[in-house]
Amino acid sequence: MSCDLYYWPQIQGRGEFVRLALEAGGAAYRDVACLPARADGGTPALLRELQGTAGADLPFAPPILKVGSERISQTANILNFLAARLGRAAKRPNALPTRCTLSSRIW
Ligand SMILES: N[C@@H](CCC(=O)N[C@@H](CS)C(=O)NCC(=O)O)C(=O)O
């Protein structure tokens, strides 16, 4: 799976949870806002992504993960998406509510 992460380049913040999941899962990804402007990256690329997303799937704030034509936002939602695709999802039926409760306390 390859994807693009959009998150503020100056801070770790919520983006770091997504980076850790991507690294642990061995995903190929670009940290777009950390790329130089000549590679179409940097904060302007992040702002373009935010401004270009008005409508049904409004992300509200970074982090945003783009996978193909899908745009996924909200940190807990991104982590749940990645856990399933990177083979990291717990098998217990109550694991998802537990993760959501933990993440709402952390974030
Ligand atoms: N509930 C969202 C919160 C996203 C959020 O607050 N992102 C912060 C950085 S950690 C931000 O970019 N805030 C600027 C803003 O809300 O305009 C999530 O978990 O992803």
Ligand as a Chemical Component Dictionary entry (heavy atoms), coordinates in Angstrom:
data_LIG
# 
_chem_comp.id                   LIG 
_chem_comp.type                 NON-POLYMER 
_chem_comp.pdbx_formal_charge   0 
_chem_comp.three_letter_code    LIG 
# 
loop_
_chem_comp_atom.comp_id 
_chem_comp_atom.atom_id 
_chem_comp_atom.alt_atom_id 
_chem_comp_atom.type_symbol 
_chem_comp_atom.charge 
_chem_comp_atom.model_Cartn_x 
_chem_comp_atom.model_Cartn_y 
_chem_comp_atom.model_Cartn_z 
_chem_comp_atom.pdbx_ordinal 
LIG N1  N1  N 0 -10.141 15.304 15.808 1  
LIG C1  C1  C 0 -9.062  15.585 14.871 2  
LIG C2  C2  C 0 -8.308  16.809 15.372 3  
LIG C3  C3  C 0 -7.349  17.319 14.334 4  
LIG C4  C4  C 0 -6.572  18.496 14.867 5  
LIG O1  O1  O 0 -7.000  19.190 15.812 6  
LIG N2  N2  N 0 -5.416  18.769 14.249 7  
LIG C5  C5  C 0 -4.585  19.866 14.706 8  
LIG C6  C6  C 0 -3.136  19.504 14.732 9  
LIG S1  S1  S 0 -2.808  18.190 15.844 10 
LIG C7  C7  C 0 -4.754  21.021 13.747 11 
LIG O2  O2  O 0 -4.286  20.938 12.635 12 
LIG N3  N3  N 0 -5.435  22.081 14.191 13 
LIG C8  C8  C 0 -5.626  23.243 13.363 14 
LIG C9  C9  C 0 -7.071  23.479 13.096 15 
LIG O3  O3  O 0 -7.935  22.811 13.706 16 
LIG O4  O4  O 0 -7.363  24.332 12.254 17 
LIG C10 C10 C 0 -8.156  14.353 14.769 18 
LIG O5  O5  O 0 -8.094  13.561 15.718 19 
LIG O6  O6  O 0 -7.514  14.177 13.737 20 
# 
loop_
_chem_comp_bond.comp_id 
_chem_comp_bond.atom_id_1 
_chem_comp_bond.atom_id_2 
_chem_comp_bond.value_order 
_chem_comp_bond.pdbx_ordinal 
LIG N1  C1  SING 1  
LIG C1  C2  SING 2  
LIG C1  C10 SING 3  
LIG C2  C3  SING 4  
LIG C3  C4  SING 5  
LIG C4  O1  DOUB 6  
LIG C4  N2  SING 7  
LIG N2  C5  SING 8  
LIG C5  C6  SING 9  
LIG C5  C7  SING 10 
LIG C6  S1  SING 11 
LIG C7  O2  DOUB 12 
LIG C7  N3  SING 13 
LIG N3  C8  SING 14 
LIG C8  C9  SING 15 
LIG C9  O3  DOUB 16 
LIG C9  O4  SING 17 
LIG C10 O5  DOUB 18 
LIG C10 O6  SING 19 
# 
